[in-house]
């Protein structure tokens, strides 16, 4: 039993040390509240970004719908070609914005469920 005594003493010392480095519940709660607040702000920013992108997409869609009429009215092949390039650029921008909106989506998991 004498061989177990030093081990028991080391275990007790380790438990004491472990308790001393464990943060207080209040500190853990404060940190969780800070992270929760940060995630909430991120979600609000993502929502604002999504709305701004949706508005920009609607404006681009409006422009794209106007261009075919202009192409029909245009008599010059150079003007028609310029309008076609403009439509292609706007369509490309729409794809970029949709991708950006998808990447700015809400977090996959709720903060409290992640704990």
N, C-alpha and C positions, 0 to 999 in steps of 0.2 A: 504494500500500500504506500510505502514511502516514495516509490517511483511515480505514483499518480499525483502526489501532493504538489510537486513543482508544476506539473501540467495543469492542475486545477487552479493554481495561483496565476499562471500565465493566462488561462482562459478568463479568470476574473478581471485581470488587468486589461485584457483585450476588450471585454465587455464594457468596462469603465471608459476606456479610450473611445470605443465606438459610440457610446452615449454622448460623449463630449463633442464629437464632430457631427452628430446628427442635428440638422437644423430644427429649430423650434417650430411647432405647428403654425404659429402666427406668421413666421417668415415664409413658410411654404405657402400659406394662404395668400400672403401679400404678393409673392412671385406669381402665383397662379392668376390672381386678379390682374396683375400687370400684363401677363401674356394674353389673358382673355380680352383685355382692353385693346391690346395691340392687334389681335386677330379681328376684333370688331371694326377697328379703323381700317384695316386692310380690306375687309369685306365692303365697307362703305366706299372706299376708293375704287374698288373693282366695279361696284355698281355704278358709280359716276362715270368711270371709263367706258363701261358697257353702254350707258345711255348716250355718251358723246359719240361713240363709234356708230351706234344705231342711227343717230341723227346725221352723221356724215354719210353713212350708207344710203339713207333716204335721199339726201341731196345728190349723190352720185347717180342713183337710180333715176331721179328726175331729169338729170342732164342726159343720161343715156337714152331716155325715151324721146327727148327732143331732137337728138341728132339724126335719126332716120328721116325725119321730115326735112331737115336741112339738106341731107344728101339728095333727096328727091328734087328739091328746088334748085340745087346747085347745077350749073351747066358745065363747069370746068372739071376735067378729070383730076387736076391737081387739088382742087378744093374737095372733091369727093374722096380722094385718097387721104387728105388731111383729116377729114371727118372720120374715116374708117380707122385711122391710126389713133385718133382721140377716143373712139369707142373702145378700142383694144386696151388703151392705157387705163381708161376708167374701169373696165372689167378686171384688169389686173389689180388695180387698187382695191376693188371690192373684195377680191380673193384675199389680199393681204389683210384687209381690215377684219374680215370674217375669221381668219386665222388668229389675228391679234385678240379678237374678242373671245375666242375659244380658250386661248392661253390665259386670259385675265379672269377666267371663271372662278367661282367660289372655291374655297378649300375643299378637298375631298372628304375630310372628316371634321366633325365638330370638335372644338378644343376640349370640352368637358368629357366627351366620349373617348378622347385620346389619352386621358390621364389614367 
